[in-house]
């Protein structure tokens, strides 16, 4: 049996935020929406004290690499459509195969 772990790093540019409180509200909202809608893990992993940038990591696990890739693309599109105070910047993805 094999599995694939899909990881996406999403950089958010928060040009409309004026405090860390605004940034954290936007990031928390996006993370909660992704967790509620998809069976995926998401967290802010970098740029924690920068009010203009946020880097989110999204992970999914699937028994099919194509399915993991589609899930990451769907989640990325979902995040892009839901942003209020930010715009989506750089996106990087990686698929990690596991043999069980």
Order of alpha helices (4+ residues) and beta strands (2+ residues): beta-alpha-beta-beta-alpha-beta
